[in-house]
Amino acid sequence: YMATHNWQLPEVGYELTDDTDTVIAEAELAWSDRQLALVINTNEAKIFTQNNWITLTLAEALKDPQAFHAKHLAT
Protein backbone atom coordinates (compact mmCIF):
# COMPACT_ATOMS: atom_id res chain seq x y z
CA TYR A 1 0.00 0.00 0.00
CA MET A 2 2.72 2.45 1.00
CA ALA A 3 4.83 1.78 -2.09
CA THR A 4 1.90 2.01 -4.49
CA HIS A 5 0.90 5.35 -2.97
CA ASN A 6 4.48 6.69 -3.11
CA TRP A 7 4.89 7.04 0.64
CA GLN A 8 8.31 7.22 2.21
CA LEU A 9 8.90 3.57 3.12
CA PRO A 10 9.58 2.64 6.75
CA GLU A 11 12.17 0.36 8.24
CA VAL A 12 10.58 -2.97 9.19
CA GLY A 13 11.41 -4.38 12.64
CA TYR A 14 13.18 -1.24 13.86
CA GLU A 15 15.15 -1.75 17.08
CA LEU A 16 15.46 1.21 19.44
CA THR A 17 18.70 1.10 21.38
CA ASP A 18 19.98 2.88 24.45
CA ASP A 19 23.36 4.57 24.94
CA THR A 20 25.07 1.17 25.30
CA ASP A 21 23.54 -0.17 22.05
CA THR A 22 21.24 -2.48 23.98
CA VAL A 23 17.87 -2.99 22.28
CA ILE A 24 15.19 -1.54 24.55
CA ALA A 25 12.14 -1.67 22.25
CA GLU A 26 11.09 -2.77 18.79
CA ALA A 27 8.64 -1.20 16.38
CA GLU A 28 6.95 -3.10 13.60
CA LEU A 29 7.47 -0.09 11.30
CA ALA A 30 9.55 3.04 11.87
CA TRP A 31 10.72 6.18 10.13
CA SER A 32 13.84 6.96 12.16
CA ASP A 33 14.45 10.27 10.39
CA ARG A 34 11.06 11.41 11.71
CA GLN A 35 11.25 9.52 14.99
CA LEU A 36 7.91 7.94 14.12
CA ALA A 37 7.11 4.37 15.16
CA LEU A 38 4.18 2.02 14.64
CA VAL A 39 3.88 -0.72 17.23
CA ILE A 40 1.52 -3.48 18.26
CA ASN A 41 2.57 -3.72 21.90
CA THR A 42 1.62 -0.80 24.16
CA ASN A 43 4.66 -1.47 26.38
CA GLU A 44 6.87 -0.86 23.34
CA ALA A 45 4.88 2.32 22.64
CA LYS A 46 5.64 3.64 26.11
CA ILE A 47 9.38 3.13 25.65
CA PHE A 48 9.44 4.83 22.25
CA THR A 49 7.36 7.72 23.59
CA GLN A 50 9.68 8.11 26.60
CA ASN A 51 12.52 8.46 24.10
CA ASN A 52 10.83 11.34 22.27
CA TRP A 53 9.34 9.36 19.40
CA ILE A 54 5.86 9.84 17.96
CA THR A 55 4.32 6.45 18.56
CA LEU A 56 1.07 4.98 17.30
CA THR A 57 -0.33 1.50 17.23
CA LEU A 58 -0.74 -0.15 13.87
CA ALA A 59 -4.49 -0.21 14.47
CA GLU A 60 -4.55 3.58 14.95
CA ALA A 61 -2.63 4.16 11.72
CA LEU A 62 -4.78 1.71 9.75
CA LYS A 63 -8.06 3.32 10.82
CA ASP A 64 -7.43 6.08 8.28
CA PRO A 65 -4.18 5.58 6.35
CA GLN A 66 -4.58 8.79 4.35
CA ALA A 67 -5.02 10.88 7.51
CA PHE A 68 -1.98 9.14 9.03
CA HIS A 69 0.06 9.97 5.93
CA ALA A 70 -1.13 13.56 5.79
CA LYS A 71 -0.32 14.19 9.44
CA HIS A 72 2.98 12.31 9.75
CA LEU A 73 4.58 11.69 6.37
CA ALA A 74 3.35 14.21 3.80
CA THR A 75 5.94 16.89 4.52
PDB file of N, CA, C and O in Angstrom:
ATOM      1  N   TYR A   1       0.832  -1.194   0.000  1.00  0.00           N
ATOM      2  CA  TYR A   1       0.000   0.000   0.000  1.00  0.00           C
ATOM      3  C   TYR A   1       0.872   1.252   0.000  1.00  0.00           C
ATOM      4  O   TYR A   1       0.653   2.178  -0.780  1.00  0.00           O
ATOM      5  N   MET A   2       1.862   1.261   0.887  1.00  0.00           N
ATOM      6  CA  MET A   2       2.721   2.446   1.000  1.00  0.00           C
ATOM      7  C   MET A   2       3.502   2.686  -0.291  1.00  0.00           C
ATOM      8  O   MET A   2       3.599   3.821  -0.758  1.00  0.00           O
ATOM      9  N   ALA A   3       4.049   1.637  -0.858  1.00  0.00           N
ATOM     10  CA  ALA A   3       4.831   1.783  -2.090  1.00  0.00           C
ATOM     11  C   ALA A   3       3.959   2.217  -3.256  1.00  0.00           C
ATOM     12  O   ALA A   3       4.365   3.062  -4.054  1.00  0.00           O
ATOM     13  N   THR A   4       2.769   1.650  -3.362  1.00  0.00           N
ATOM     14  CA  THR A   4       1.897   2.005  -4.488  1.00  0.00           C
ATOM     15  C   THR A   4       1.347   3.411  -4.378  1.00  0.00           C
ATOM     16  O   THR A   4       0.917   3.987  -5.377  1.00  0.00           O
ATOM     17  N   HIS A   5       1.353   3.975  -3.171  1.00  0.00           N
ATOM     18  CA  HIS A   5       0.895   5.351  -2.966  1.00  0.00           C
ATOM     19  C   HIS A   5       2.056   6.331  -2.799  1.00  0.00           C
ATOM     20  O   HIS A   5       1.867   7.475  -2.383  1.00  0.00           O
ATOM     21  N   ASN A   6       3.265   5.860  -3.132  1.00  0.00           N
ATOM     22  CA  ASN A   6       4.477   6.693  -3.109  1.00  0.00           C
ATOM     23  C   ASN A   6       4.783   7.318  -1.752  1.00  0.00           C
ATOM     24  O   ASN A   6       5.249   8.454  -1.677  1.00  0.00           O
ATOM     25  N   TRP A   7       4.520   6.577  -0.690  1.00  0.00           N
ATOM     26  CA  TRP A   7       4.886   7.037   0.644  1.00  0.00           C
ATOM     27  C   TRP A   7       6.367   6.768   0.865  1.00  0.00           C
ATOM     28  O   TRP A   7       6.945   5.872   0.250  1.00  0.00           O
ATOM     29  N   GLN A   8       6.967   7.545   1.741  1.00  0.00           N
ATOM     30  CA  GLN A   8       8.312   7.219   2.212  1.00  0.00           C
ATOM     31  C   GLN A   8       8.195   5.871   2.933  1.00  0.00           C
ATOM     32  O   GLN A   8       7.368   5.714   3.831  1.00  0.00           O
ATOM     33  N   LEU A   9       9.021   4.906   2.538  1.00  0.00           N
ATOM     34  CA  LEU A   9       8.903   3.575   3.123  1.00  0.00           C
ATOM     35  C   LEU A   9       9.603   3.498   4.479  1.00  0.00           C
ATOM     36  O   LEU A   9      10.664   4.090   4.671  1.00  0.00           O
ATOM     37  N   PRO A  10       9.004   2.768   5.414  1.00  0.00           N
ATOM     38  CA  PRO A  10       9.582   2.641   6.752  1.00  0.00           C
ATOM     39  C   PRO A  10      10.602   1.515   6.816  1.00  0.00           C
ATOM     40  O   PRO A  10      10.731   0.704   5.899  1.00  0.00           O
ATOM     41  N   GLU A  11      11.315   1.494   7.924  1.00  0.00           N
ATOM     42  CA  GLU A  11      12.168   0.356   8.243  1.00  0.00           C
ATOM     43  C   GLU A  11      11.293  -0.661   8.978  1.00  0.00           C
ATOM     44  O   GLU A  11      10.557  -0.302   9.898  1.00  0.00           O
ATOM     45  N   VAL A  12      11.374  -1.904   8.579  1.00  0.00           N
ATOM     46  CA  VAL A  12      10.585  -2.974   9.192  1.00  0.00           C
ATOM     47  C   VAL A  12      11.388  -3.581  10.331  1.00  0.00           C
ATOM     48  O   VAL A  12      12.573  -3.874  10.175  1.00  0.00           O
ATOM     49  N   GLY A  13      10.735  -3.772  11.489  1.00  0.00           N
ATOM     50  CA  GLY A  13      11.407  -4.376  12.637  1.00  0.00           C
ATOM     51  C   GLY A  13      12.483  -3.488  13.227  1.00  0.00           C
ATOM     52  O   GLY A  13      13.564  -3.968  13.569  1.00  0.00           O
ATOM     53  N   TYR A  14      12.204  -2.208  13.349  1.00  0.00           N
ATOM     54  CA  TYR A  14      13.178  -1.240  13.863  1.00  0.00           C
ATOM     55  C   TYR A  14      13.463  -1.493  15.341  1.00  0.00           C
ATOM     56  O   TYR A  14      12.541  -1.639  16.145  1.00  0.00           O
ATOM     57  N   GLU A  15      14.737  -1.543  15.687  1.00  0.00           N
ATOM     58  CA  GLU A  15      15.149  -1.746  17.075  1.00  0.00           C
ATOM     59  C   GLU A  15      15.674  -0.435  17.663  1.00  0.00           C
ATOM     60  O   GLU A  15      16.646   0.140  17.174  1.00  0.00           O
ATOM     61  N   LEU A  16      15.016   0.015  18.710  1.00  0.00           N
ATOM     62  CA  LEU A  16      15.455   1.208  19.440  1.00  0.00           C
ATOM     63  C   LEU A  16      16.494   0.768  20.462  1.00  0.00           C
ATOM     64  O   LEU A  16      16.274  -0.167  21.232  1.00  0.00           O
ATOM     65  N   THR A  17      17.632   1.463  20.454  1.00  0.00           N
ATOM     66  CA  THR A  17      18.701   1.098  21.378  1.00  0.00           C
ATOM     67  C   THR A  17      18.991   2.237  22.352  1.00  0.00           C
ATOM     68  O   THR A  17      18.683   3.400  22.093  1.00  0.00           O
ATOM     69  N   ASP A  18      19.584   1.869  23.465  1.00  0.00           N
ATOM     70  CA  ASP A  18      19.984   2.877  24.450  1.00  0.00           C
ATOM     71  C   ASP A  18      21.421   3.304  24.185  1.00  0.00           C
ATOM     72  O   ASP A  18      21.992   2.960  23.150  1.00  0.00           O
ATOM     73  N   ASP A  19      22.002   4.044  25.107  1.00  0.00           N
ATOM     74  CA  ASP A  19      23.363   4.568  24.944  1.00  0.00           C
ATOM     75  C   ASP A  19      24.432   3.474  24.860  1.00  0.00           C
ATOM     76  O   ASP A  19      25.535   3.718  24.372  1.00  0.00           O
ATOM     77  N   THR A  20      24.104   2.273  25.334  1.00  0.00           N
ATOM     78  CA  THR A  20      25.069   1.166  25.300  1.00  0.00           C
ATOM     79  C   THR A  20      24.787   0.207  24.144  1.00  0.00           C
ATOM     80  O   THR A  20      25.323  -0.900  24.102  1.00  0.00           O
ATOM     81  N   ASP A  21      23.944   0.639  23.211  1.00  0.00           N
ATOM     82  CA  ASP A  21      23.545  -0.167  22.049  1.00  0.00           C
ATOM     83  C   ASP A  21      22.759  -1.422  22.416  1.00  0.00           C
ATOM     84  O   ASP A  21      22.734  -2.393  21.661  1.00  0.00           O
ATOM     85  N   THR A  22      22.121  -1.393  23.577  1.00  0.00           N
ATOM     86  CA  THR A  22      21.239  -2.477  23.977  1.00  0.00           C
ATOM     87  C   THR A  22      19.847  -2.179  23.431  1.00  0.00           C
ATOM     88  O   THR A  22      19.349  -1.062  23.569  1.00  0.00           O
ATOM     89  N   VAL A  23      19.221  -3.173  22.814  1.00  0.00           N
ATOM     90  CA  VAL A  23      17.868  -2.994  22.280  1.00  0.00           C
ATOM     91  C   VAL A  23      16.902  -2.864  23.450  1.00  0.00           C
ATOM     92  O   VAL A  23      16.848  -3.726  24.327  1.00  0.00           O
ATOM     93  N   ILE A  24      16.135  -1.764  23.449  1.00  0.00           N
ATOM     94  CA  ILE A  24      15.191  -1.538  24.549  1.00  0.00           C
ATOM     95  C   ILE A  24      13.734  -1.625  24.094  1.00  0.00           C
ATOM     96  O   ILE A  24      12.829  -1.746  24.919  1.00  0.00           O
ATOM     97  N   ALA A  25      13.510  -1.561  22.781  1.00  0.00           N
ATOM     98  CA  ALA A  25      12.143  -1.671  22.254  1.00  0.00           C
ATOM     99  C   ALA A  25      12.221  -1.939  20.757  1.00  0.00           C
ATOM    100  O   ALA A  25      13.225  -1.644  20.108  1.00  0.00           O
ATOM    101  N   GLU A  26      11.145  -2.504  20.225  1.00  0.00           N
ATOM    102  CA  GLU A  26      11.092  -2.770  18.794  1.00  0.00           C
ATOM    103  C   GLU A  26       9.759  -2.303  18.226  1.00  0.00           C
ATOM    104  O   GLU A  26       8.700  -2.537  18.807  1.00  0.00           O
ATOM    105  N   ALA A  27       9.834  -1.642  17.089  1.00  0.00           N
ATOM    106  CA  ALA A  27       8.638  -1.196  16.383  1.00  0.00           C
ATOM    107  C   ALA A  27       8.461  -2.057  15.139  1.00  0.00           C
ATOM    108  O   ALA A  27       9.436  -2.451  14.498  1.00  0.00           O
ATOM    109  N   GLU A  28       7.218  -2.340  14.809  1.00  0.00           N
ATOM    110  CA  GLU A  28       6.953  -3.102  13.596  1.00  0.00           C
ATOM    111  C   GLU A  28       7.385  -2.294  12.365  1.00  0.00           C
ATOM    112  O   GLU A  28       7.974  -2.839  11.432  1.00  0.00           O
ATOM    113  N   LEU A  29       7.088  -0.999  12.376  1.00  0.00           N
ATOM    114  CA  LEU A  29       7.474  -0.092  11.304  1.00  0.00           C
ATOM    115  C   LEU A  29       7.979   1.202  11.928  1.00  0.00           C
ATOM    116  O   LEU A  29       7.434   1.668  12.928  1.00  0.00           O
ATOM    117  N   ALA A  30       9.037   1.789  11.329  1.00  0.00           N
ATOM    118  CA  ALA A  30       9.554   3.042  11.875  1.00  0.00           C
ATOM    119  C   ALA A  30      10.189   3.891  10.780  1.00  0.00           C
ATOM    120  O   ALA A  30      10.774   3.383   9.824  1.00  0.00           O
ATOM    121  N   TRP A  31      10.053   5.183  10.953  1.00  0.00           N
ATOM    122  CA  TRP A  31      10.718   6.184  10.134  1.00  0.00           C
ATOM    123  C   TRP A  31      11.671   6.892  11.086  1.00  0.00           C
ATOM    124  O   TRP A  31      11.284   7.854  11.750  1.00  0.00           O
ATOM    125  N   SER A  32      12.903   6.430  11.157  1.00  0.00           N
ATOM    126  CA  SER A  32      13.842   6.959  12.158  1.00  0.00           C
ATOM    127  C   SER A  32      14.167   8.426  11.915  1.00  0.00           C
ATOM    128  O   SER A  32      14.422   9.164  12.867  1.00  0.00           O
ATOM    129  N   ASP A  33      14.163   8.864  10.653  1.00  0.00           N
ATOM    130  CA  ASP A  33      14.453  10.269  10.386  1.00  0.00           C
ATOM    131  C   ASP A  33      13.362  11.188  10.919  1.00  0.00           C
ATOM    132  O   ASP A  33      13.600  12.379  11.119  1.00  0.00           O
ATOM    133  N   ARG A  34      12.179  10.654  11.149  1.00  0.00           N
ATOM    134  CA  ARG A  34      11.060  11.414  11.706  1.00  0.00           C
ATOM    135  C   ARG A  34      10.768  11.038  13.157  1.00  0.00           C
ATOM    136  O   ARG A  34       9.886  11.618  13.790  1.00  0.00           O
ATOM    137  N   GLN A  35      11.503  10.080  13.669  1.00  0.00           N
ATOM    138  CA  GLN A  35      11.252   9.516  14.993  1.00  0.00           C
ATOM    139  C   GLN A  35       9.765   9.170  15.144  1.00  0.00           C
ATOM    140  O   GLN A  35       9.089   9.605  16.076  1.00  0.00           O
ATOM    141  N   LEU A  36       9.296   8.378  14.195  1.00  0.00           N
ATOM    142  CA  LEU A  36       7.910   7.942  14.123  1.00  0.00           C
ATOM    143  C   LEU A  36       7.890   6.428  14.120  1.00  0.00           C
ATOM    144  O   LEU A  36       8.545   5.802  13.288  1.00  0.00           O
ATOM    145  N   ALA A  37       7.143   5.828  15.045  1.00  0.00           N
ATOM    146  CA  ALA A  37       7.107   4.373  15.156  1.00  0.00           C
ATOM    147  C   ALA A  37       5.673   3.865  15.209  1.00  0.00           C
ATOM    148  O   ALA A  37       4.799   4.476  15.824  1.00  0.00           O
ATOM    149  N   LEU A  38       5.452   2.727  14.545  1.00  0.00           N
ATOM    150  CA  LEU A  38       4.176   2.019  14.636  1.00  0.00           C
ATOM    151  C   LEU A  38       4.431   0.699  15.348  1.00  0.00           C
ATOM    152  O   LEU A  38       5.298  -0.080  14.951  1.00  0.00           O
ATOM    153  N   VAL A  39       3.672   0.461  16.394  1.00  0.00           N
ATOM    154  CA  VAL A  39       3.882  -0.717  17.229  1.00  0.00           C
ATOM    155  C   VAL A  39       2.575  -1.469  17.428  1.00  0.00           C
ATOM    156  O   VAL A  39       1.491  -0.935  17.193  1.00  0.00           O
ATOM    157  N   ILE A  40       2.694  -2.703  17.861  1.00  0.00           N
ATOM    158  CA  ILE A  40       1.523  -3.483  18.260  1.00  0.00           C
ATOM    159  C   ILE A  40       1.396  -3.451  19.779  1.00  0.00           C
ATOM    160  O   ILE A  40       0.300  -3.300  20.319  1.00  0.00           O
ATOM    161  N   ASN A  41       2.516  -3.594  20.452  1.00  0.00           N
ATOM    162  CA  ASN A  41       2.567  -3.718  21.898  1.00  0.00           C
ATOM    163  C   ASN A  41       2.589  -2.344  22.566  1.00  0.00           C
ATOM    164  O   ASN A  41       3.435  -1.509  22.246  1.00  0.00           O
ATOM    165  N   THR A  42       1.664  -2.110  23.491  1.00  0.00           N
ATOM    166  CA  THR A  42       1.618  -0.803  24.155  1.00  0.00           C
ATOM    167  C   THR A  42       2.822  -0.575  25.062  1.00  0.00           C
ATOM    168  O   THR A  42       3.196   0.573  25.302  1.00  0.00           O
ATOM    169  N   ASN A  43       3.437  -1.641  25.572  1.00  0.00           N
ATOM    170  CA  ASN A  43       4.657  -1.467  26.379  1.00  0.00           C
ATOM    171  C   ASN A  43       5.779  -0.906  25.506  1.00  0.00           C
ATOM    172  O   ASN A  43       6.545  -0.050  25.948  1.00  0.00           O
ATOM    173  N   GLU A  44       5.872  -1.388  24.274  1.00  0.00           N
ATOM    174  CA  GLU A  44       6.867  -0.863  23.342  1.00  0.00           C
ATOM    175  C   GLU A  44       6.564   0.617  23.061  1.00  0.00           C
ATOM    176  O   GLU A  44       7.477   1.440  22.986  1.00  0.00           O
ATOM    177  N   ALA A  45       5.289   0.941  22.909  1.00  0.00           N
ATOM    178  CA  ALA A  45       4.884   2.322  22.635  1.00  0.00           C
ATOM    179  C   ALA A  45       5.359   3.248  23.749  1.00  0.00           C
ATOM    180  O   ALA A  45       5.850   4.345  23.479  1.00  0.00           O
ATOM    181  N   LYS A  46       5.218   2.818  24.978  1.00  0.00           N
ATOM    182  CA  LYS A  46       5.644   3.642  26.112  1.00  0.00           C
ATOM    183  C   LYS A  46       7.140   3.945  26.036  1.00  0.00           C
ATOM    184  O   LYS A  46       7.565   5.075  26.278  1.00  0.00           O
ATOM    185  N   ILE A  47       7.927   2.937  25.703  1.00  0.00           N
ATOM    186  CA  ILE A  47       9.379   3.131  25.652  1.00  0.00           C
ATOM    187  C   ILE A  47       9.751   4.086  24.521  1.00  0.00           C
ATOM    188  O   ILE A  47      10.571   4.984  24.715  1.00  0.00           O
ATOM    189  N   PHE A  48       9.156   3.903  23.342  1.00  0.00           N
ATOM    190  CA  PHE A  48       9.443   4.829  22.245  1.00  0.00           C
ATOM    191  C   PHE A  48       9.029   6.255  22.622  1.00  0.00           C
ATOM    192  O   PHE A  48       9.775   7.205  22.385  1.00  0.00           O
ATOM    193  N   THR A  49       7.852   6.396  23.204  1.00  0.00           N
ATOM    194  CA  THR A  49       7.360   7.722  23.589  1.00  0.00           C
ATOM    195  C   THR A  49       8.281   8.369  24.624  1.00  0.00           C
ATOM    196  O   THR A  49       8.559   9.566  24.548  1.00  0.00           O
ATOM    197  N   GLN A  50       8.751   7.583  25.582  1.00  0.00           N
ATOM    198  CA  GLN A  50       9.678   8.108  26.596  1.00  0.00           C
ATOM    199  C   GLN A  50      10.994   8.569  25.980  1.00  0.00           C
ATOM    200  O   GLN A  50      11.724   9.360  26.578  1.00  0.00           O
ATOM    201  N   ASN A  51      11.290   8.073  24.791  1.00  0.00           N
ATOM    202  CA  ASN A  51      12.525   8.456  24.100  1.00  0.00           C
ATOM    203  C   ASN A  51      12.262   9.464  22.984  1.00  0.00           C
ATOM    204  O   ASN A  51      13.017   9.563  22.017  1.00  0.00           O
ATOM    205  N   ASN A  52      11.169  10.208  23.147  1.00  0.00           N
ATOM    206  CA  ASN A  52      10.828  11.339  22.268  1.00  0.00           C
ATOM    207  C   ASN A  52      10.453  10.948  20.846  1.00  0.00           C
ATOM    208  O   ASN A  52      10.712  11.698  19.905  1.00  0.00           O
ATOM    209  N   TRP A  53       9.855   9.793  20.687  1.00  0.00           N
ATOM    210  CA  TRP A  53       9.342   9.361  19.396  1.00  0.00           C
ATOM    211  C   TRP A  53       7.835   9.583  19.364  1.00  0.00           C
ATOM    212  O   TRP A  53       7.164   9.506  20.393  1.00  0.00           O
ATOM    213  N   ILE A  54       7.311   9.858  18.178  1.00  0.00           N
ATOM    214  CA  ILE A  54       5.865   9.837  17.961  1.00  0.00           C
ATOM    215  C   ILE A  54       5.510   8.374  17.771  1.00  0.00           C
ATOM    216  O   ILE A  54       6.060   7.707  16.895  1.00  0.00           O
ATOM    217  N   THR A  55       4.608   7.879  18.574  1.00  0.00           N
ATOM    218  CA  THR A  55       4.323   6.450  18.562  1.00  0.00           C
ATOM    219  C   THR A  55       2.826   6.215  18.461  1.00  0.00           C
ATOM    220  O   THR A  55       2.034   6.771  19.222  1.00  0.00           O
ATOM    221  N   LEU A  56       2.460   5.378  17.500  1.00  0.00           N
ATOM    222  CA  LEU A  56       1.069   4.981  17.295  1.00  0.00           C
ATOM    223  C   LEU A  56       1.004   3.469  17.203  1.00  0.00           C
ATOM    224  O   LEU A  56       1.994   2.814  16.878  1.00  0.00           O
ATOM    225  N   THR A  57      -0.159   2.922  17.489  1.00  0.00           N
ATOM    226  CA  THR A  57      -0.331   1.502  17.231  1.00  0.00           C
ATOM    227  C   THR A  57      -0.648   1.325  15.752  1.00  0.00           C
ATOM    228  O   THR A  57      -1.112   2.252  15.088  1.00  0.00           O
ATOM    229  N   LEU A  58      -0.395   0.141  15.256  1.00  0.00           N
ATOM    230  CA  LEU A  58      -0.735  -0.147  13.869  1.00  0.00           C
ATOM    231  C   LEU A  58      -2.233   0.045  13.634  1.00  0.00           C
ATOM    232  O   LEU A  58      -2.646   0.546  12.588  1.00  0.00           O
ATOM    233  N   ALA A  59      -3.033  -0.353  14.604  1.00  0.00           N
ATOM    234  CA  ALA A  59      -4.491  -0.205  14.473  1.00  0.00           C
ATOM    235  C   ALA A  59      -4.884   1.259  14.309  1.00  0.00           C
ATOM    236  O   ALA A  59      -5.755   1.581  13.501  1.00  0.00           O
ATOM    237  N   GLU A  60      -4.247   2.145  15.068  1.00  0.00           N
ATOM    238  CA  GLU A  60      -4.545   3.579  14.948  1.00  0.00           C
ATOM    239  C   GLU A  60      -4.206   4.090  13.551  1.00  0.00           C
ATOM    240  O   GLU A  60      -4.982   4.836  12.953  1.00  0.00           O
ATOM    241  N   ALA A  61      -3.059   3.691  13.039  1.00  0.00           N
ATOM    242  CA  ALA A  61      -2.632   4.159  11.720  1.00  0.00           C
ATOM    243  C   ALA A  61      -3.519   3.592  10.614  1.00  0.00           C
ATOM    244  O   ALA A  61      -3.786   4.268   9.620  1.00  0.00           O
ATOM    245  N   LEU A  62      -3.971   2.359  10.786  1.00  0.00           N
ATOM    246  CA  LEU A  62      -4.780   1.710   9.751  1.00  0.00           C
ATOM    247  C   LEU A  62      -6.238   2.156   9.735  1.00  0.00           C
ATOM    248  O   LEU A  62      -6.952   1.908   8.763  1.00  0.00           O
ATOM    249  N   LYS A  63      -6.685   2.814  10.804  1.00  0.00           N
ATOM    250  CA  LYS A  63      -8.063   3.322  10.817  1.00  0.00           C
ATOM    251  C   LYS A  63      -8.304   4.264   9.647  1.00  0.00           C
ATOM    252  O   LYS A  63      -9.347   4.209   8.995  1.00  0.00           O
ATOM    253  N   ASP A  64      -7.326   5.130   9.386  1.00  0.00           N
ATOM    254  CA  ASP A  64      -7.429   6.077   8.278  1.00  0.00           C
ATOM    255  C   ASP A  64      -6.022   6.333   7.740  1.00  0.00           C
ATOM    256  O   ASP A  64      -5.375   7.309   8.122  1.00  0.00           O
ATOM    257  N   PRO A  65      -5.550   5.450   6.849  1.00  0.00           N
ATOM    258  CA  PRO A  65      -4.180   5.581   6.351  1.00  0.00           C
ATOM    259  C   PRO A  65      -3.878   6.931   5.710  1.00  0.00           C
ATOM    260  O   PRO A  65      -2.773   7.451   5.862  1.00  0.00           O
ATOM    261  N   GLN A  66      -4.835   7.501   5.001  1.00  0.00           N
ATOM    262  CA  GLN A  66      -4.579   8.789   4.354  1.00  0.00           C
ATOM    263  C   GLN A  66      -4.398   9.907   5.383  1.00  0.00           C
ATOM    264  O   GLN A  66      -3.551  10.782   5.205  1.00  0.00           O
ATOM    265  N   ALA A  67      -5.176   9.883   6.440  1.00  0.00           N
ATOM    266  CA  ALA A  67      -5.018  10.879   7.508  1.00  0.00           C
ATOM    267  C   ALA A  67      -3.671  10.694   8.208  1.00  0.00           C
ATOM    268  O   ALA A  67      -2.996  11.669   8.538  1.00  0.00           O
ATOM    269  N   PHE A  68      -3.288   9.435   8.433  1.00  0.00           N
ATOM    270  CA  PHE A  68      -1.983   9.145   9.030  1.00  0.00           C
ATOM    271  C   PHE A  68      -0.872   9.720   8.147  1.00  0.00           C
ATOM    272  O   PHE A  68       0.041  10.384   8.638  1.00  0.00           O
ATOM    273  N   HIS A  69      -0.960   9.464   6.865  1.00  0.00           N
ATOM    274  CA  HIS A  69       0.055   9.970   5.933  1.00  0.00           C
ATOM    275  C   HIS A  69       0.091  11.497   5.928  1.00  0.00           C
ATOM    276  O   HIS A  69       1.159  12.103   6.012  1.00  0.00           O
ATOM    277  N   ALA A  70      -1.073  12.100   5.831  1.00  0.00           N
ATOM    278  CA  ALA A  70      -1.131  13.564   5.789  1.00  0.00           C
ATOM    279  C   ALA A  70      -0.535  14.194   7.040  1.00  0.00           C
ATOM    280  O   ALA A  70       0.150  15.214   6.959  1.00  0.00           O
ATOM    281  N   LYS A  71      -0.789  13.596   8.182  1.00  0.00           N
ATOM    282  CA  LYS A  71      -0.322  14.186   9.436  1.00  0.00           C
ATOM    283  C   LYS A  71       1.162  13.915   9.700  1.00  0.00           C
ATOM    284  O   LYS A  71       1.863  14.776  10.231  1.00  0.00           O
ATOM    285  N   HIS A  72       1.641  12.722   9.330  1.00  0.00           N
ATOM    286  CA  HIS A  72       2.985  12.315   9.754  1.00  0.00           C
ATOM    287  C   HIS A  72       4.027  12.182   8.651  1.00  0.00           C
ATOM    288  O   HIS A  72       5.225  12.248   8.930  1.00  0.00           O
ATOM    289  N   LEU A  73       3.602  11.997   7.414  1.00  0.00           N
ATOM    290  CA  LEU A  73       4.577  11.691   6.366  1.00  0.00           C
ATOM    291  C   LEU A  73       4.543  12.611   5.150  1.00  0.00           C
ATOM    292  O   LEU A  73       5.458  12.568   4.327  1.00  0.00           O
ATOM    293  N   ALA A  74       3.533  13.424   5.020  1.00  0.00           N
ATOM    294  CA  ALA A  74       3.350  14.213   3.799  1.00  0.00           C
ATOM    295  C   ALA A  74       4.408  15.297   3.614  1.00  0.00           C
ATOM    296  O   ALA A  74       4.702  15.680   2.482  1.00  0.00           O
ATOM    297  N   THR A  75       4.971  15.785   4.683  1.00  0.00           N
ATOM    298  CA  THR A  75       5.936  16.886   4.521  1.00  0.00           C
ATOM    299  C   THR A  75       7.356  16.408   4.640  1.00  0.00           C
ATOM    300  O   THR A  75       8.287  17.205   4.529  1.00  0.00           O
TER     301      THR A  75
END
